[in-house]
Structure formats: structure tokens, C-alpha cells
């Protein structure tokens, strides 16, 4: 009974070679395709295609093993892929011209593989491989049920001042403690400048604002600035201010700013310092209590 080869579509004897799992998985590994073996699909494979699949699979497995040994010479390379049984298949009868061309075609491919493996540079180690990795401690369901993630992160990475009990980020605690001690260890090193600061962030901002050589003109009024942040804040003054105070006609850009400004007129001071008893109309004014 004659049939058609599933791979080359040439006439061949009817068989069910693709139903054999070992051979089918070899072919799928080579083609990088899923081979459907449903009843309606042809499962016949001719002797020539079977021989080619066996040869190419062995060649691919050998190249993989050599690549693994090149990357790690001390590693023990196991057989890759599926269980391979080296079946000696007699080559099908073919024309003498094709038999002479096949070795000539395979040799350059082998040479190209060897050249590529030689030219590849060894993998470089990552710079942060020796860096200490912070342990990941996820929040519990009970914490997330009662508190938002923003508050939980703030509690985790903030520190409490031992003198006043206020919470500050870890990178700002040094500056906060220097304010308590009344020391300003960060002095400007520019000749003739006597400015001093409690923390490194204040000194860095001072140098960028005052002693920078950058020339950043405002596109609206032409005023020149040396700091991008200062220029960005200045450009907000040219923006439209749609909200106006009904008492003093002060105009602002944000509605929340107007709401906070109205507390000045009402003198509603709900924020009281627990250390000195001084009251403020906004929570961000607690910094003046120092």
C-alpha cells in the first residue's frame, strides 16, 4: 500500500513512523514545530527523511554538548533533549551526484559553527553580583486590609527621631539630627561663599542654584537661571491662575492651594505641636516649630 511522506511529500510505503513518540519528538526538536498526529493527518515518513532526521538530531545534540562544555569546562554535560537511540539506518538509494554534494555541504556548516564558538567572548560577570541584596518581606493580608501600601512603605523605610519622635526618611535623618544639635557640617567650598547646611542635599542644591555655570533662560520673560528646578518653578508663575480668593483676590493655580489659603483668613489652626503646644493652620508648617 503506497502513501505520501509527511515531510517531503514524495510517494513512499505507508507507515506510522510519526506515531512513534521518540522519532516524533526528534523531528519536533529539529523543526521547532508541533507535529499534529491526529487521525486525519498523514503519519508516514519515507526512509530518506527518517535518515535525515536522525542525522540532524545527532548533529544538533552534539553541537549543544560542545557549547555547554565551552561555557563551563568543569560541568558534566548530560545528553540533551529526549532519549536517543542511535538507529543505524541504511541510506536510501540516491543519485551519485547527490551523495558527493552532501559531505561538501555539511563540512562548511561544521566549520562555521566552530568559528562562531571561537569568536564568542566569555560572559562577563555582572557588576552588582557581589552587592548585598535586600531581603524581600511582603506585607501580610491583615496589614493590607487595614492600611494602604503607601503608609506601610513609609513606616518600613522611615526612622523615628529619638529626640522629638518625628518620622523621617532614612536618608534625611542625618540632616534632621543636625538641626537638633544646631550644627551645620556641610559648608560650601566655593571661594568667598560662607554658606553652611545641615545636610548634603541642601549643599548640593545650593551649589547647583548659586554657583552653576549653566545659563537657562525663561522662554516667557527671558530671565536666566542656573538650575533646571528653579526654572521649572519660575515658569509656573507664568501659567494661568483660575482660582481666586474672595477676600483678598489672591489667584492660585491649584484648588487645594486656595483651600489652604482660606485657613489663613479663618485662622483655623487644627494642627497642634505635641511638644510645645503651638498651633498651625497646615500640617506642613510643623517645620517652623524648631
URGIRA-V130445 format. One record per residue. N is the residue number from 0. SS is DSSP state (h for helix, s for strand, l for the rest). PHI is phi in whole degrees, -180 to 180 (* if undefined). NEAR is the number of other ideal C-beta (glycine too) atoms within 10 Angstrom. Layout:
N,SS,PHI,NEAR
N,SS,PHI,NEAR
//
This chain:
0,l,*,6
1,s,-97,8
2,s,-145,15
3,s,-128,14
4,l,-68,20
5,l,-68,19
6,l,-94,20
7,l,-97,13
8,l,63,10
9,l,-93,10
10,s,-64,11
11,s,-157,22
12,s,-70,11
13,l,-68,11
14,l,-155,17
15,l,-125,11
16,h,-67,19
17,h,-72,21
18,h,-71,11
19,l,-66,14
20,h,-63,11
21,h,-60,11
22,h,-68,19
23,h,-63,18
24,h,-70,16
25,h,-64,23
26,h,-64,22
27,h,-66,14
28,h,-67,17
29,h,-75,15
30,h,-79,12
31,l,55,6
32,l,-141,9
33,l,-84,7
34,l,-98,14
35,l,-84,9
36,l,-117,15
37,l,-62,6
38,l,-63,5
39,l,-76,5
40,l,-95,10
41,l,-77,15
42,l,-114,19
43,l,-86,21
44,l,-137,24
45,l,-75,22
46,h,-64,17
47,h,-64,18
48,h,-67,19
49,h,-63,22
50,h,-63,16
51,h,-65,20
52,h,-62,21
53,h,-63,19
54,h,-67,14
55,h,-68,16
56,h,-67,20
57,h,-64,13
58,h,-65,15
59,h,-65,15
60,h,-66,17
61,h,-64,13
62,h,-64,16
63,h,-63,14
64,h,-63,14
65,h,-64,14
66,h,-66,15
67,h,-64,15
68,h,-66,13
69,h,-67,12
70,h,-69,13
71,l,-140,9
72,l,-62,7
73,l,-83,5
74,l,-74,9
75,l,-95,7
76,l,-87,13
77,l,-92,7
78,l,-67,10
79,l,-95,15
80,l,82,13
81,l,-98,16
82,l,-62,8
83,l,-112,15
84,l,-109,9
85,l,-74,8
86,l,-90,10
87,l,-85,6
88,l,-106,14
89,l,-68,7
90,l,-63,12
91,l,-69,13
92,l,-64,8
93,l,-143,10
94,l,-70,8
95,h,-61,7
96,h,-65,7
97,h,-68,8
98,h,-65,11
99,h,-76,9
100,h,-79,11
101,h,-61,13
102,h,-62,8
103,h,-66,8
104,h,-79,8
105,h,-77,13
106,h,-61,10
107,h,-62,9
108,h,-65,11
109,h,-63,12
110,h,-65,10
111,h,-66,10
112,h,-64,15
113,h,-65,12
114,h,-65,10
115,h,-66,10
116,h,-68,13
117,h,-74,8
118,h,-78,7
119,l,-66,11
120,l,-83,5
121,l,-64,7
122,l,-68,7
123,l,-85,6
124,l,-75,8
125,l,-69,8
126,h,-68,7
127,h,-93,8
128,h,-68,7
129,h,-88,7
130,l,-74,8
131,l,-72,6
132,l,-91,7
133,l,-70,6
134,l,-68,5
135,l,-94,5
136,l,-118,7
137,l,-68,7
138,l,-74,12
139,l,-81,9
140,h,-65,7
141,h,-66,8
142,h,-66,14
143,h,-70,12
144,h,-74,7
145,h,-111,8
146,l,-136,13
147,l,-75,10
148,h,-64,10
149,h,-61,8
150,h,-69,11
151,h,-66,15
152,h,-65,11
153,h,-64,13
154,h,-69,12
155,h,-74,9
156,h,-101,10
157,s,-93,14
158,s,-119,15
159,s,-99,11
160,l,-70,14
161,l,-73,8
162,l,-92,11
163,l,-116,16
164,l,80,9
165,l,-78,15
166,s,-96,12
167,s,-139,16
168,s,-60,11
169,h,-60,9
170,h,-78,12
171,h,-108,14
172,h,-69,17
173,h,-63,15
174,h,-62,17
175,h,-65,19
176,h,-69,18
177,h,-66,17
178,h,-67,16
179,h,-64,13
180,h,-78,10
181,l,76,8
182,l,-112,11
183,l,-127,16
184,l,-76,13
185,s,-99,20
186,s,-105,12
187,l,-71,16
188,l,-91,9
189,l,-71,12
190,l,-61,5
191,l,91,5
192,l,-99,13
193,l,-110,7
194,l,-70,15
195,s,-132,14
196,s,-140,18
197,l,-77,21
198,l,-137,20
199,h,-69,13
200,h,-66,14
201,h,-65,16
202,h,-66,19
203,h,-64,12
204,h,-66,15
205,h,-64,18
206,h,-64,17
207,h,-71,15
208,h,-80,13
209,h,-102,13
210,l,-108,13
211,l,-79,14
212,l,-91,5
213,l,-68,11
214,l,-120,8
215,s,-119,16
216,s,-80,11
217,l,-77,14
218,l,-69,9
219,l,-87,11
220,l,-116,10
221,l,85,7
222,l,-65,11
223,s,-98,10
224,s,-129,19
225,l,-108,16
226,l,-130,18
227,h,-66,12
228,h,-66,11
229,h,-65,15
230,h,-64,17
231,h,-64,11
232,h,-67,11
233,h,-67,16
234,h,-66,15
235,h,-66,10
236,h,-70,11
237,h,-88,10
238,l,-74,9
239,l,-71,6
240,l,-117,14
241,l,-80,11
242,s,-103,15
243,s,-126,12
244,l,-77,14
245,l,-76,9
246,l,-97,11
247,l,-114,10
248,l,63,7
249,l,-70,16
250,s,-109,12
251,s,-133,16
252,l,-92,13
253,l,-116,12
254,h,-67,10
255,h,-65,9
256,h,-66,13
257,h,-66,18
258,h,-62,11
259,h,-71,16
260,h,-65,17
261,h,-64,15
262,h,-67,15
263,h,-66,14
264,h,-74,13
265,h,-83,9
266,l,56,8
267,l,-86,11
268,l,-113,13
269,l,-92,10
270,s,-102,16
271,s,-112,12
272,l,-74,14
273,l,-79,7
274,l,-98,12
275,l,-115,9
276,l,82,8
277,l,-74,13
278,s,-106,13
279,s,-133,17
280,l,-91,17
281,l,-142,13
282,h,-69,9
283,h,-78,9
284,h,-90,15
285,h,-65,15
286,h,-64,9
287,h,-76,9
288,h,-81,14
289,l,-74,10
//
